[in-house]
Structure formats: structure tokens, C-alpha cells
Amino acid sequence: MISQTLLHPLVAKSVYFTYCLDRPLQCIATQYTLGNVMVTSDATAFSLVFTCGISLLQDTWIPAIKELFRRASESSSCKIQSAWVVERPNHGESALINAKILKEHYSVQFLSLQYSTAIHAFLTSNILSASERNNLVGIGHSGGGGSLIQALKYGVEDGHKIPLKSLVLVEAPPIGPEVWPLFEIMYAGVKKSNARRTTSWPSKEVAMKWFATHFPWKAFSPDVLRIVEDTYFIPDAERPGFITTKTTIEQETACFVDNGTNLLSFPFLRTILADLPTHIIAGSDHDLWPPGVYDQIVENTRQIRVQLASVTEINGTGHYLPVVNPREMAARVFEILQNPPPKLSKL
């Protein structure tokens, strides 16, 4: 759990729930509210649902959430009543709860469909209040954006209406199955890189020095790094006196060993753009995907640009912009909340 010092002025409440793709797993959703403001039932106030990229624990959204609440508290027209983060089921505290079943059944592959199913279970449960559902906005980073879209697909297939008023994709690239060969090459590289990665340290101080010299953590905001230091580590059961990360390197790697289903979200997104105002926020730096993937991102964005509510680029950041520059990202999200687009007509 994060310390109260780092959490202030937010108040956090975690809810545990079960979902099932092929076998039951536990998942955690955490609600953040502003501690000195009573939660409102105002139908015009926004509630936000955040989903996470691989390797990023749900706590790393906190600096951005703080900035969003700060801006809302100073606005007379745009209010936020709550912000929820749905943790990946094999990351952080959820990974600790599911450790045995993850080791037994998902040590090699943990499909993006697992996270999608968990998000779908959250959105269709009674966890969100009626007032929170009135003005719900989804914000997904990286693969978390793709999984959020897949969760919406499950809902539509089950006969549910899309529960979101709008969707914000933060460095969640609009790419489909056409880039799968490039992803297979990238995944192989990730497996080799992760196999060499340091995973155990004698102290948090030593661990954070290691993080400060390795991509992508070395570029993280100081506010995010303080949260990483406070929340990422547990005692290493295999090395007494050492610490390791809550999310094992095995599970991080298992998230990258997908089967291509993670790329099916974009074709579905294209079918709902006329009904769901969708915003893209991207970093200017091409620091993660292979060049061919960036070429496809540019082409796909061009094809759907007229259907998108907005496209924003943040200079000086790359794929990890929510944790590299959380305040700037939050500022762009708040602009989106302040200026909702008119209802899009079907094209």
C-alpha cells in the first residue's frame, strides 16, 4: 500500500473482484477521490477509469490523477468525482494474490484478453455507483488502452451499451493485425532483454539507483519514482535480506508473449468511432516501437483522423509519457474534459 504522505491529498479505496477467462483470477480496482471534497452525485461531474500498460503498477497513475483533481478543484465548470484504476491481474498486489495460479498456469503466456476480461467484469459489475456511470471516461495507456477497447467489445457483444462518454488513448497506438510480424520480432527481443535483467537488490536505495540508469525508468518523473520506491518491492523469498518486485519478470515477459489477439482492438474501435468520441494523446519521441510500427501508426491515424475527436502530441516525451510527464498529460486530459466534442455523426 502506498504511504499516506505520497497519496495526499487523495483518499484511496480498493475493491477486490473475481473475473474468469479460462479460470478464476482476482483483480483489484482502486478508487481515488479528493480527501477534502465530498464525493458528489452531480450528473455533470466526471468519473475516470484508467487502465495500465505492461510493467506499470496502478499507483503510477497517482501523480496524473492528483493533477486532474487539482485542476478540477480550481474549475467552476469541470468537476471530477472519482478516478478508478483497474490493476493488471498479474501485476502488483493482484499478482501477489494470484501468485500460485499464475505460476502454475500462466508462467509463459498471459494474454491481453485476461486484462480485457477483468476490465469488462469491472465495467459490468455494481462496483461503480449510478452517479459515476453518468459521465464515465476511459483513459488507457499502451496495451491498457487496447485491453479497454477489447473490454468494450465484450460488452457490445453481450448486448450492453458502451458505458463510456468518451475514450482517451494515451500512447495506445492505433494498429491492427498488419503489424503482427513486427510485434513477433519485438517480443523475441523483449524476452531476451528481460532474461538478462536484474530482479533482486539488497535495498530499495540500491534498487532505485539501478532503475535510475535503465530504460524506461530513468526518464520517469521524480513524483513517479518516489511511488515506485514506495510500492514496487517486496522481500525476495529466494534471497534472504534482498528485495524484488511485486510483479515478477516472468509475468512481465508473459504479457509480451501474446498470440495477436491484442491487435484486434483497433479493427473494433473503427466500428464505434461514430458513437464514442475518441481522443489520441501521443508522445513526439519514437522510443519504443520498431520503425515499421510507427509508419503504420501514422497511416492508420490518417485514415481515421476525421472520425477522431482530437489528436494531441506532447513534445519531448515518448511511449511512457504518463509516467515521464504526468502533469502535462493530465493537463491535456483536462482540456478534453473541459471541451467535449459534439456528438459525432455516423460516416
Secondary structure as GFF3:
##gff-version 3
##sequence-region A 1 347
A	DSSP	alpha_helix	4	7	.	.	.	ID=ss1
A	DSSP	beta_strand	10	20	.	.	.	ID=ss2
A	DSSP	beta_strand	24	34	.	.	.	ID=ss3
A	DSSP	beta_strand	46	51	.	.	.	ID=ss4
A	DSSP	three_ten_helix	58	61	.	.	.	ID=ss5
A	DSSP	alpha_helix	62	73	.	.	.	ID=ss6
A	DSSP	beta_strand	80	86	.	.	.	ID=ss7
A	DSSP	alpha_helix	92	97	.	.	.	ID=ss8
A	DSSP	alpha_helix	99	105	.	.	.	ID=ss9
A	DSSP	alpha_helix	112	123	.	.	.	ID=ss10
A	DSSP	alpha_helix	130	134	.	.	.	ID=ss11
A	DSSP	beta_strand	136	141	.	.	.	ID=ss12
A	DSSP	alpha_helix	143	157	.	.	.	ID=ss13
A	DSSP	beta_strand	166	170	.	.	.	ID=ss14
A	DSSP	three_ten_helix	177	179	.	.	.	ID=ss15
A	DSSP	alpha_helix	180	195	.	.	.	ID=ss16
A	DSSP	beta_strand	200	201	.	.	.	ID=ss17
A	DSSP	alpha_helix	204	211	.	.	.	ID=ss18
A	DSSP	three_ten_helix	217	219	.	.	.	ID=ss19
A	DSSP	alpha_helix	222	231	.	.	.	ID=ss20
A	DSSP	beta_strand	233	235	.	.	.	ID=ss21
A	DSSP	beta_strand	243	245	.	.	.	ID=ss22
A	DSSP	alpha_helix	249	256	.	.	.	ID=ss23
A	DSSP	three_ten_helix	261	263	.	.	.	ID=ss24
A	DSSP	alpha_helix	265	272	.	.	.	ID=ss25
A	DSSP	beta_strand	278	283	.	.	.	ID=ss26
A	DSSP	alpha_helix	291	304	.	.	.	ID=ss27
A	DSSP	three_ten_helix	305	307	.	.	.	ID=ss28
A	DSSP	beta_strand	310	314	.	.	.	ID=ss29
A	DSSP	alpha_helix	321	324	.	.	.	ID=ss30
A	DSSP	alpha_helix	326	338	.	.	.	ID=ss31
###
